[in-house]
Amino acid sequence: MPARVRPPSTASAELRREGVELPEFTPPGEVFTAQVFRALKGEPLWLELPATAGALRLVPWERLLEPLGVPVLRMPSLTLPARPPATSRLKVAVVASSIGGEDRPDFERDIPVMIEAIRSATPRSVLVDVFANRAHAPLLRRVLGPAHDVEIHEPPPNGKPARATPGSRIPAAVENPWLTWMLDRLVGVAVDHVHFHCHGDIVLDSGVVSFAGTPDSTDDSYRCVGSPELLAALTGLGAWSVGFSGPPQNLSPEGLRDVAYTVADARPGPVVLQETSGDPEFDELQAALSVIWNRPPPPIPSCVATAIWLDPALLRWNEGPASTAGTDDRVVASRPASATGAALRAERTPTWIAATARVLEQAEAHWRASAPSGPSRTGSQATVEALRFAADLLEEHVKQAGPSGTEGRRPT
């Protein structure tokens, strides 16, 4: 029998926490007998669900469509795939926030397993910065201490960073102590991937990520962070991809799924969402990250508890200037031959370069998605000129930065 799922909403999330049983949703039986799926022959099934699809976007389709026997991928709204990192090592930030004492055993078991899955997803070296509750830090240091590429950061006093790190520039829109802590400590060098191991929730029919009140908190209080603040933090870090892992007793899997969709709607770059309860060994997460990070990608996994938002062009992306020369019609200055493109391929990409490039990529992607007649049609010239002016300005700053640019400092 096909799997079922309860309909998500603010009310249903509250009722579920109170133990109230709700009606369940089951896909029509015709879905599993359609001849078109048999013709896929193992090729991935792409789901394209616009914002107008409403609650259908919050359904765990990967689990419900498992009887089809084919991989399921989710199509992002933006059509400008951000260039995959081409460096020999990746920099990953992991934010793992448990809420109250009940989460502690699960988190202390899951975080090391998750980090190992992240590091094993690619043959490249992976540097991991971990931001976890102060209560988890001693155990994590004992378990992960021997790993030279993993750093367990010490929470700031009272959960509030002093913002005194030289060069620290925390976006004004970011106020959550977990995010400001991460931004303050990761100043200078851009992050390739940010991964959140946190609860989800639904507030006013919008998904949010739920963090403990502060990294020092040990009670059941928590703070909800909406997508705008989360997106500001991701851009401030210069992140290329983002992932979410909901704990086994996630307050609202639908809320976290809504956040993932909102992020995929707002910025180019892959998004991964994992339900830890259905992937306790993080095998699916490892396989999903392997697909988005490695070129050429391995075979697409048939995940049940993990959703992947991915531009189809990335599956055909072959690293190297020869494969994209003459075929990239981007306006933003991330071409292989540009100084900006070279900086983005550097081992220690300055945050200010990556963050500005992400802003320009987002602007161009949204423009392309909204242009009714395509980006090269009449009426687009003013937008093209504005984007090119901003990209040329970034290019000049990158050229002028010289050696100081590699240390994450803006040119003076």
C-alpha angles and dihedrals in degrees: 000000000000117000119260134216134197116241112260124233140130090264094048091051090054093045092049091055087054092052096250114153116234136196115271133226122228123183114244112271090238089071091069096047099047112128092217092071092053088057092059090079094199096319114134121270110228118215116204110186115167123206089265088067088079116185092005087078090061095056116108092239093171090065096039094049095046091109089067089069096219132109115264121214128180120228114227120225095237121077101200107090112210111235112264115243110270098191126115091243137035129218114218130185117204120197111192114178121175123191118224129331097298092071095051102090092046095047096046090052097040103044096065091044091049093049091050089051090051092050092046094051093086137027088231122097111268121204111201126198111194124204109186139150113291088240091062097045099085094053093043090052091052093048099037099027096102091055105095092195094058123079121189106206121219112236115243119254111283089000092282119114114222090225086222097124107123110259093011111156112175112187113249090235092062114085106144109112093227093055095042089050091053094045092048094051097042097053117142106022122065122240120231098200134015118199124192121201096189145120122268128217141175120240120179089346093304126109120244138180114241120216129180110266090260133346086262095054119119099171130082096266118118142176124226121221120199127213097263093060091041092051091049090054093048091050091046089056093047089235119181100193135016135203138193128201117187116209120243092263095042111176090223124001088183091055092054090046090053090053091051091051092048091052091048089051094050106045140026117249135075124296125200126194121188131186103212092200089065096039105037094161092047091234092137092048091052091049092048094050090046090059095050097041105040128073119232089029122228119244113301109261122232098234125189101180100029130073123200125199106198137158108238089227090068091063088061095042113122114192118240136070092260093066095053103030111122094003102076111094095179120141096205119088100252096107116136093247095052126094088237091053091050091050091051089053093049121110093241105032109192111246094230091057095047093043093051091046090052090052092051092046091052092049093050093044092052091046092052091047093052099040104108095203101033130272096282097054130106114286095037097087095093091051091047092051092048092050092046092049091053092045092049090049090053090047092055092049091050091051092047094047094075116170092345089064091065089059093057097253123134115239114258 
